[in-house]
């Protein structure tokens, strides 16, 4: 099944028909894009949300990765032949999705296919493997993969800053454009096969971080998950990336974002907070970010291994034979094993130095202990890889020359490619596995080692082990790899501390057999139950939950280029149309207008908080209409508000969130609530001063009825942490006082109980009712949590006696967010434009009204 938008792609070219899924369709010829695509909007592409029900009868998952899970080779005739790559994680995760889920893959091939063969290959892969290949021109692929991915993202995500041209290189805008172009090509490939209202899309890893934006732009309701398989760096590192905001906003166009560890997720959330001003909440165990009305869920779960594949290899005769060979080769010696890629972050040289230290400190281990280091070819390329190789070879040579003897090399370096079964055999005979990477996203080597040490009957027989006796294993793992938190029985080390690693290696050698068995049993239980199928199943379940309300919400896209995002709103929450409210305004005679100040008439966080001339002029024009009662409701003190609005004679003002109220300039200030005393200030103020002294950028605002601790200019994370502590502290010391302690946007406030902006609305409506003037028009505009009390009062009043039965009620918040209001406006500019239109309507009505006869 393909989407309705698929017809647009068929214009590219024609192709032969083929059977796919449950329908026959035409598959377009594959278009290669040799040039660079702009990172700005694709003007010819409109957002699509299919409104016709799909006929797909089974659930479908489109898995998108940099590489397809395929191996390719040419046969004797020179034709391309393909088969599944059983080692690919993208293929292995199918086991967790269930037989009723159809899986389609989108990605690149590892081999370059000639342009004249690409159509035929694409047709074959779709028909045979349900794979959609993205063919990238070699130059574009080099800039994308070896350029932006490996020179910029990969080093940065592993905490390596480009401090000099030799360390990762300076940021290159052309490489970024290539990255965006490739992500756009992948989006086109997904569009060829997606049914947007039915299919789930799961994007993998840092190669495709802007793909969610392109997909969300095409299909506002796409069900989209993303999983990052690398570390996510702390904000201090990530914020150095020139395109940091673009990548964050692109990821936030996903419905679910997955990380291996809480540390990685925490760093991502911190970046969203510090760079985009977004906060997260944890509800019933799920972490979510509110982003323009959408909840972006965060998933924390380390990936597992495919146990069935490992066990099948363990059963192979070749494996058994290799184990027997290795047992004889290392007879009488204890084997410690390292399996790493030959790159700068795997810490091979640090491990070798620790081995050297161990042999120096424990000379009795010479001849008894062997470190077998399997060095896989590096995935990247460049001078840093060559330096790692040179250092590794030199260190191995030095150690073997110093501690070796005839028939014994303390370090065995294997830098030639091994068959999978050969590597498995090394796992089986190793007493201890060492993973000392200085930074790694996940690293599944320890998991594979645990399962291989569990073995089977054939291997037990080969090794002369009793199958009824519990197996044993030991792990020494770096603190800086993703699997470390889940391996609680491992010896965790700081790989940079050579002495500590050597000591851990020594501990692993001398620990008791019973202890080794207990640790192995614990790890084996975890690894066996948290395999790759469990991981995939759990991710899909959370993705389904995250997308559960897609059809219930109204969605539309805003923004250009990579700043694109989707607004998702409750069906009953809609934008306030100026035409609609002006029409209602003209029909009514007893109007109430309640306006918040900060964030509504003035921008939040503005250094100049005094009202501008335009806003004051609009308020005066509204107040001149005898049909209007206009009130400004603010948290500021009455003295300040009196000075600012002294020229607004008919403007009603409520100060300090409604504690003080004045119907016009000539009236006296009244209090809406009865407060016996303010002795509690003597308790609260010293506490606030304590936190002000320890929180740079914070300040205390003293009002007649309240105390406010403001941390707008403090460090966001530290300020938020201090605010939570202050809130708890104040609630504790003021427990017996008649006050409420509340947190707001960058504030903690203490004020008398019952004082809130809702009091102003209640007072005003009651006063008008007593005068026999039931309001038939109510407009209330606010932007933060304190205004919700006003919204609640006026929405509740619709069914009460204080409003006209035909009253038009407009509770309106600023921005799209959860609110008790039923309407929203985008920003302060839109508010002033709307109020100006209402003032114009009043002025026009005055001019056209019949003049009284004399």
N, C-alpha and C positions, 0 to 999 in steps of 0.2 A: 504493500500500500504506500502510495506517495501522496504528498500534500497537494493542495490545489495550486500552490505556487510553482509546482514542478513544471507546469506548462511553459513558464517563462524560460526555464532552462532548455527546453526542447528546441527553442529558437536558435540555440547555439549551433546545433548540427543535428543530423539524423543518425539513427543507428538501427541495428537489427533488433527485432523483438526477442524477448527471452522470458522464461518463466522465473518469477521471483516472488517469494512469499505466497500469497493466495490469489494474486492477480497477475495478468500479463500486462507489461508496460514496455514502452520504448526507453531504452537506456541511451542517454546522450553520449556522443563522442566526448572523450576527455579533452578538456581545453587546458593547454599549458599556458602559463602566463610568464613570458620572459622578462617583462619589465617590473619595476617597483611600483607597488600600489601606494597611493597616498594614505596617510593615517587619518585624513579627515573624512567627512561623510561620503557615503556612496549615494549621490543624489538620485540615482535612478532606482534605488531600492527602498520600498516602503515597508513598514512593519506589517506583518501578516499574522492574523490570528484566525485560524480556520473556524468558520461558524457553522459548517456543515458537519454532522456527525461522521466519524470515520468508520469504515467497515472492517478495520483490523480487529480480528477476533482473539488474537493472543497478544500478550504483553511483549513489547519489543524494547530492546536496549541497544543504543548506538554507542559503541565504545570508541573513543578517539584518542589516539596516541601518536607520538612522533613516528614510530615504526609499526608496521603491521606485524602480527605474530606469524610470519611466514619465512621459510627458507627458499631460496631460488637458486637454480643452476641450469645450465644449458645441456641439452642432450646431444647425442652424436650428430644430429641434423642441424644443430645450432638453435633449436627452438627452446623457449623458456619452459622450465618445469618447476612446479611449486609444491611444497608440502608444509604442514604445520610445524612451527617452531615450538616444540614441547617445553622449552625452557622459558618461554615468554610468559610474564605475569598476566598480560592481557588475555592470553589463551587460558591460563590456569584458573582465572577468576570465574570463568563460565560455570565451573562446578557449583558455585554458590548461588547462582541465579535461578536454578530450577529448570527442569526440562520444558516447562511451559513458556519460558522466556526465549524469544528469538533474539539472537545476537548478530549485529552487523558491525564490522570493523571499518574504521577510516584511519588511514595513515600512509606513510611513505614506505617504499621498498628499500632494502639495504643496497640493492644493486641498481645501477643506472640502466634504464631501458631506452632504446633508441626511439625517437619521436614517431617514426613510421610503424613501430610495433606497439605503441602505447594503447591504442584503441583496442586491439585484439587482446592484449594482456588484461586490460581493465574489464573487458567482457568476460574473459575466462575466470578472473578472480571473483567477480560478482556472482557468476553462475555456480562456480564450484565451491568457493569458500565464504561467500557472502562478505567479501572484502571490497572496499572502495579505495583504490590507490590514489594518492595525491602525487602527481609527477611534478617534481620541482626542477627547473633548469639548474645545471651544476653550479653556475656562478651564484645564483640566488641561494641555493642550499648551503654553499660554503659561507656566505655572509650570515645566513640565518643560524646554522648549527655551529660551525667552527668559529664564527664571528661573535654574534650577540649572545648566543646561549653559553658557549664555552669560555669566551673572553670576558663577558660582563656578568651574566646572571650566575653561572655556576661558581666562579670564585667568590662573588659577593655573598651568595647564600651560604658559602662555607667560611665566611668571616675574613676574606682576604680583600683588602682595600687596594685600589689602583693608585698607590702613593707615588709610583714612578712609572714611566712607560714600560719598564721591564716586568712590573707586577700587574698583569692583567691588561694593561694598556689604558689609555685615556678613552673617555666615552666617545663613540663614533656614531654620529646621527645616521649615517648611511646604513650601518649595521642594524640600528633600531628600525629603520624603514623596511629593511629586508625582513626583520622579525614580524612586523605588522603585516607585510605582504603575504608571508607564508601563512600566518594565522587566518588571513582573509581567504586564501585558497582553500584551506581546510574547511572554513565555514561554507564555502560554495559546495564542497564535496558532501558535507553533511546535508545540505539543502537538497541534494539530488535524491536522497532516500528517506528523508524524515517525514513523518506524519505528525505535525507539531502538537496537536491536541492529545495524542496517544502515546508517542514514543518518549522514552527517557534517554537522555544523553549524558554520558559519563566521560569527562575530559581528564586526561592524565598528564601531570607533571609540568615543570616550568617552561617547557618548549612552547606551550600553548596557553599562556596565561591571559592573553587578550582575546582568545577565541570566544569566551562567554559574552563579551560585548557584541561581537558580530552576530552571534546566534540570537541574543536577546533583542537585538535591533530588528532582525528579520521576523522573529516570532516572540511577541511580548510574553506569552504564557508558556514558553518552552520549559520543559521539566529538566533542569540542568544541574548536574553535580560535577564537582572538580576535586581531584585529590592531588596534593603536592607530595611527591616522593622524596624530595630533598629537605634539608633543614630550612626553616624560615628564620632569618637573622634577627637580632634585637634591633630596636628602632634606631639606636645610635649608628648601626652599620647600614641598615636599609635606607635611612633617610639621605645617604650620600648619593643614591641613584638618581640621576637627572629626571627619569621618567617614573618616579616613585608613585605619584598620584594616579597616573594612567593605569599602572598595573594593579593598584589597590582597587580602583573603581571598576576595572574589568573583572577582577575576581568577585567583586560584590554583585555582579550581574548573574552569578550562580545562585541556585537555591540552597545548595549544601556545599560547604568547603571542608575537605578532610585533611587532617594532619596525623602524623605518626605519634606525636607526643604532645603533652600539655604545654611543654616549653615552646614548641613551635607555634602552637595555637595562641599562646599568651603573647608571643612576640608579634604575631599578626594583629591581634586585637589591640595591642599597645600602639602599633603603627596606625591603625584606623582611628584610634582615639587622638593621637598627637597630630596627625597630618590631615585627617578629615573631620575631626571633632565628633566622631561617632562613639557612643557608649554601648556596652553590651549588657545583657541580662541573662541570668540563669533561672529557668523555670522548669520545675519538675525534672531536674537532671539534664535538661537540654540548654546549651548556650546559643543565644541568638542575638544578631545585630539588627536593629531597626534601620532600614535604608529606604527612604522615600516611600514609606507605607508597606514595603515588603520586609518580611523577616528572613534574613539570611542565616541559616543554621550552621553551627560549627560542629564538626565530627572529630573526635579524638580516638583513634584506634590503630595500633600498629598492624601492618600487613603480616600475614603468615606465609607458610610454605606449602607446597603441594605434596602432602605426605604420601599419597598413592604413587606418584611418580618416583619419589625417593625409594619407596619400598620395592617397587618393580625393578629398579636398578640394583638394589641390594640383592635381589634374587637372581641376577644374571650370573651365569657361569664365569664370565669374564671378571666380574667383580670378585667372586670367591677366589679365583686363581690369582688375581692381583693382590688380594689380602694375604694369601699364603706366601706370595713372593716377598711382600714387604715385611711380613713377620720374620721370615728367614733373614732378610737383609738387616733388620734392626734387632735381631735376637739379643737379649741381654741388655738392651738399652731402653730408656724411657723417651718416647717421642712427644715433643711439643710441636704443635702445628699452627702455622699462620697462613691464611689464604687471603690475598689482597690484590687489588689492581695496582699497577705500577704508577701511582700518581702521588702528588705532593700531600694529599690529605689522609692517606691511609697509614701514615706513620711507620712505614717499614724500617727506615733507618733508626728510629727511636727504639723499636723492638729489638733490633740487632744490638744496639748499644746496651740495652738492658740485659741481653743474653751475655754480652761481654762482661758486664758488671757482675752477673751471677757467677760466671766461671772464675772471675778474679776473687770474689768473696768466698766462694765455695769450691775450692780446687778439687774436692773429692767428687764433684759432679763431672769432672773431665773424664771422658770415656764412657760415662754412664748416661748422659743426657744429650739429646740431639734436638735441635730446632730445625724443622723442615719448613721452609718458607716457599709457598707456591705464589709466584708473582704473575698475575694475569696481565696481558697487554693493556696499556692505558687506553681509555676511550677517547681522550683528547689528544692533542699533539702540541708540540712547541718546545721551547728551550727548557721550561721547568720540568717536563717529562724526562728529557735527556739528563738533566742534572740529578734527578732522583735515581735514574738508572746508574749513572756514574758513581754516585755516593753509595748506593746499595752494593754494587760490585766491589768497590774498594773496601767497604766495611767487612763484607763477607770474607774477602781475601785476607784482610788483616787478622780477623778472629781465627780463621782456619790455620793461618801460619803460626799464630801465637799459641793456640791450644790444641791444634791437631796433632795427630800421630799416625803412623802407618795403619790403614784400615779404619781410621776414625776421623771424620770431619764434624766438628760441633755444629756447623751450620750447613744445611743442604739447601741450596737455592735452585728452584725449578722455575726457569723463566721461559720454557717452551710450552706451547699449548698442550693441555692434557684433555683426554677424553673424560666425559662426565663420570664414568664408572671408575676411572683411575683416581680422580679427586675423592670420590666416595670411599675408595679403599684407604686412602690416607686418613680420612675422618675415623674410620673404623679402628685403626691401630694406634691412634693418637690418645695418650693419657690426658692431655690438656690442650685446649684450643685457645690461642691468643688473638684477640681482636683489639688492636691498640690505635685505631684511627683517631686522628686529632679532630676530625669533624666528619660525620657521615649521616645521611638522612635516616636510613634504617639499618642496613647490613644484616642479611639473613644467614650469614655463615654460622653463627652460634646455633641457630635453630636447626640447620641441616646437620651440624655436628651432633646435636642431642639425639636426633632420630637415628642417625647412623650408629651411634654408640649403643642404642637400644638393640640394634642388630636383628638377627633371626636365627633359626635353628642351624641352618647351613653354615653361617658365619661362626656361630658358637662352636660348632664341631671343628671347623678349620682352625680356630684359635685355641681349642682345647678348653673351652669354658663350660661350666655347668649351667644349662638353660634355666634351672630352677632358682639359681642365685641371682639376686638383684644386680642389675647393671650399674656401672659407675662412670662418672665423667667429671671433668673440672673445666671451668671457664674463667678466663681473665679477660675482662672487657673494659673498654674505655668508657669514661663517664659521658663522652661527647658523641655517642652513637644512639640512634633512635631505639634500638632494641634493649638498651641498658635498663630502663625502668621496669621492663617486664621480666627480667632475669634476676630475681631477688636472691637467688642462691649463688650468683657469680661473684667473683672477687673484682670489685670495681676499682679502677685506677685512673689517675691523671697521667696520660701518656707522656706528657712533657717532663714528668718527674721520673728520671731514669732510675734512681734509687728505689722509688716506690714500686715501679714495675718489676725490677729485679727481685724485690722482696716478695711481691705477689707471686711471681713465678716460683720462687723457693717455697712459699706457703702451699702452692698448688701441688708441689712435688711431695711434701711431707705430711699432708693432711691424711687422717686415718681413712681406712677403706670404708668404714661405716658412714663417715661424713660424706665421702664421695658418692656413696649410694643414695643417701638422703637428698643431696643436692641434685643428683641426676633425676631421681624420682619426681621431685618438685618441678624441675624444668620440663621433663618429658610430659607430665600431666598438662602443663600450660600449653606447650607447643602443639601437642596432639589435639587439644580442644580448640585452639585458636589458629586454625590453619587458614589458607587463602580462601577456601570456600566460606568459612565463618565470616571472614573479613568482608568479602563481597556481598554476602547475604545481609549482613548488618548494615552495610552502606546503602544497599538498595532499599531496605526497610525504612531507614531514616530519610532517604530521598523521597520515597512515597509519602511519608508523613509531612516533609517540608513542602511538598507540592499539593497537599491535600485541599487547600482553599483556592487554588488557581482559578477555577471556573466560577467561584463565588464572587471574586473581586473584579472590579473594573480596572483595566490597565491601559495606559498609553505611554508612549515614549517621549522623552524630552532630551535636549542637549545635542551637541554636535561631536562628530568624530569619536574619540575614545572617552569623551566625557558623557557619552550617551548613557541614560539610565531609564528605568521604567517606573512610573508612578502606579502604585497599586492601592486602590481604595475600596472601602466597604461600599456596596451598592447604594446605601442610604447617605453616604458622605460625599458631597459633591461641591464643585466649585461655585462660588456665589457669582451669579451673572449680574453685571451692572445694570443691564436692561431690565432684568427681573425685579431687582430691588428698587430701581427708580420708578418703575410702574406701580409697585405696591406703595411706595412713598407718596406718589401723587394721589392715590385713592384714599388716603387715610388722613385723620384730623387730630388725633391725640397720640403724639409720637414720643417714644423714649429712646434715647441714644446713649449707650454706656461704652466708653472707650478706655482701654488700658493705655498707659503712657510708654514705658520702656518696652521696646520690641514691637510696638504697634505704631505709635506716632513718631517714635525715635528708634534708630537701629540699636539692637542689643550690643553692648560692649563699646559703644561710641565714646571717644574721649570727651567730646563736647555733648553734654546731655541737655543743654538748654534748647527749648523749642525754637524751630526756625520760623521765619516770618510767614511762609506759606501755610504752615500748619495752624498758626494762630489766626490767620485771616479766614481760613476755612471754618474753624470753630466759631468765630464771631458771626460769620454769615449764617451758619446753622442756628445759632442762638437767637438771631434776630427774628426768625420765624416764630410767631406766637403759638404755633401748633407743636413746637418742639420743646422737650425738656432734655438738655444735653448735660451729661455728667462725665467728668474725667476721673478715672479711678486709678490710683497709683499707690505704690509702696513707699513713695518718698514722703518726707516730713512736710507739715502744713506751711511752715515758714518759707521753704523753698518754692513750693507750688504757688503760694500767694504772690511772691515776687515775680515768678515767671509769667503768671497769667493775670497780672493786675489790670491789663487792658481788656480782659474778657469779662465784662460786668455781669452778663447773664449766665455765665458758665458755672454749673455746679461742680464742686470739687470734693472728692473723697480722698483723704490722705491716710498714709500708714495702713493700707489695705482695708480702709473702711472704719478705722477706729474714730477718726475725725471726719465730719461731714459738714458741708456748707452749701446751701442751695443756690446762692449767688454771691456776688462780690460784697453786697451791702449787708448780708446776713451774718450773724455770729456763728462761730464754729460750735458744733454740737458733738457729743460722743454717742456712738451707736451701741456701745456696750458699757455696762457698769463694772468698773474695776476698783476695788477698795484701796489698793496700794500697789506700789511698785518696788517693794522691798526685795523681791526676787532678783532685781538687777545687781544688788550688792553681792549676790552669790554667783550669778552668771558671768558678770563682766571680768572678774579675775581669771576665771577659767578660759574665757575667750582670749584674754591678753597672753596667757601662757602659750596658746596655740599660735597666736599671731607672732610672738617672738621666735618660735621655732619653725615657722612656715614663711619663707621669703616670698613676698608678693601678695600676702594676705593683709586684710585690714578689717577694723571694726567700725561699723556704722551705728551710731547711737541715735535712736529716735525717742520721742516722748513715751511711746507705748511699747517699744520693741528694741531688741538688740540684734544686729545682723553681722555675722562673720562672713566676709566676702573673700573668695580665693580665686577670682577670675584671672589674676595675673601671676598666680603661682604655677609651678610645674604641674601639669594636668594630673599625672599619676600620684605624685606626692600630695597634692592638694586634695584629691579625691580620698586618698587614704586618711589624711588628717581630718577631713570632714566627717568621715565615718566614726573615727575615734572621738571627735568632739561631740558628735550627736549622742553617742553612748554615754560620754562623760556628763553632758548636760542633763540628759534624761535621768541619770542616776542622782545627781545632786539636787535636781529640781523636782524630784518625784512627788513631794508633798506640797508643791506650790501650784496655784491656779493658772498655770501657763501651758502652752503647747510648744514643743520643740520640733521643728520641721526642716528638712533639707530641700533645697530647690536648685535651680540652675546656678552652680558655682557659689551657693550660699548655704549657711545654716542660720536659721532664724528662731528667736525666742520671742513669743508674744502672748498676750492674755488669751485664755481659752475662749473659743467662740468668735474671735475676731477674724473675719475673712471678707473677701470682696463680695461674697454672697449676701452679707448683711446690707450692703449698699443697695443691691437690687431689691431685696425685700423691703427696705425702708422706703425706697422710691415708689414702688408699686403700691404699698400700703398708703402712702401719703396721697397719691393720685386717686386711689379708691375712696379715701375719706373726702376728697374734694368733689367726688362725683364724676371724675374724668377717668373712665376706664381706657387704658391705652389700647389702640387698635393697630399699633406698629411698634415693634421692639427690635432694635438693632444692638447687639452686644459683640464687641470685637476684643480679643485678647490673644496673647501668644504663648503663655506658659502655664505651669501647673496651678498657680494662684488664681488664674482666671476661670478655671474649671468650676469653682464654686458659683460664680455668676452664671455660667452656662446652665448649671444644674437648676438654679432657682428659676430662671426664666423659662426653661423647658418644662419644668414642673408646673409653672403658673398657667400654662396653656389650658389645663383642665380645671383650674380653680376660678374663684370669683374675682380675682384682681385684674383680669384682662377681659377685654371685649370678646364675646363668643366668636367673632370673625377676625380676631387679631392676627396680623402677619408677624411671625416671630423669626428672627434671623440671628441665631447663635453662630458666631463665625470665629474660627481660629486662624492663626497665621502659619502657613506651611501645612504640608500633608503629614499628619501624625495622629496616633490614637487620641481621641478627644470626645467629650460629651457634646461638643458642638456638632451641628449637622452640615455646616458649610465651612469652606476654607477659602482664603485668598493667598496668592503666592508670596507677597512681600509688602513692605511698608509703602512702596511706590504705588502699588495697586490700591492700597487702602486710601491714600490721599486722593487718588484719581476718583475712586468711588464716592468719597465724601464730597469732593468738589462737584460731582454730578448731582448729588442730593442738594447741595447748596444752590446750584444753578436752577434746579427744579423749584426750590422755594422762591428764588428771585423772580423766575418766570411767572409763577403763580401770583406773586404780589403785583406784577405789572399788568396781568390780564384780569385780576379781580375787579369787579364793578366798584367804582368809587361811590362813597356815600353821598346822597343828595343833600344840598344845603337849603 
